[in-house]
Amino acid sequence: MTRQIVLDTETTGLDPKQGHRIIEIGCIELVNRQLTGRHFHYYLNPEREVEIDAIKVHGITNEFLADKPRFNQIVQELVNFIQGAELIIHNAAFDVGFLDHEFKLTQGSWGCIADLCHVFDTLTCARQLHPGQKNNLDALCKRYEIDNSQRDLHGALLDAQILARVYLAMTGGQVSLFDETSLQEQTHKVTTTVIQPTQLKRQGLIIATPSEQELAEHAAYLAVIRKASGGKCLWET
């Protein structure tokens, strides 16, 4: 069984070294590349002011966070949820840096994220697949036709849900993109047309030869799939 956790955070500012803290954590569970419906989500009281520029990004105010739990009150539950899984994070250095800082502030025995999980950075993956292009979450949603119409502001749980679908599409698997109802709806729309032999006409075949750049991009894409699937890339068998 392959268990992955798609994770995102919102914070009071940009740098934990300047005393900034996590104010929201959202996690979505994938098992064998399928969305299970399990999630972990908390808003947190950072015990400091949220910067105005940060509020403009996520809309989470100091007043809203005043009665929320502290990180040290939910850390054990978080560790239980993510431990042993592969974390899927967009721009992982940012979120991991904040999480490691929060672990340190608890003065507990949590260590750091690297002690608990392997981390897969979807931003690094996207840059390998699409060099020289925009690879933020909105750009990836547009590229892979993922609906992000509800994303007026950043939000950890919503962004984790969107990133889960982007990750599955980007790494070559759409197994989990549709629930059972939508699959049934698609099945009902399928029609079969039988073509009689007399209707077939022989046509000339066009052979397209890939360029060196296209071959390199294809090889890079297969490498991403190989890593994400634990070495089970069907296109290499």
Secondary structure, DSSP 8 states (H G I E B T S, - for coil): --EEEEEEEEESSS-GGGT--EEEEEEEEEETTEEEEEEEEEE---SS---HHHHHHH---HHHHTTS--HHHHHHHHHHHHTTSEEEETTHHHHHHHHHHHHHHHTSS---HHHH-EEEEHHHHHHHHSTTS--SHHHHHHHTT---TT-SS--HHHHHHHHHHHHHHHTT--TTSS-HHHHHHHHHT-------GGG------------HHHHHHHHHHHHHHHHHTTS--GGG-
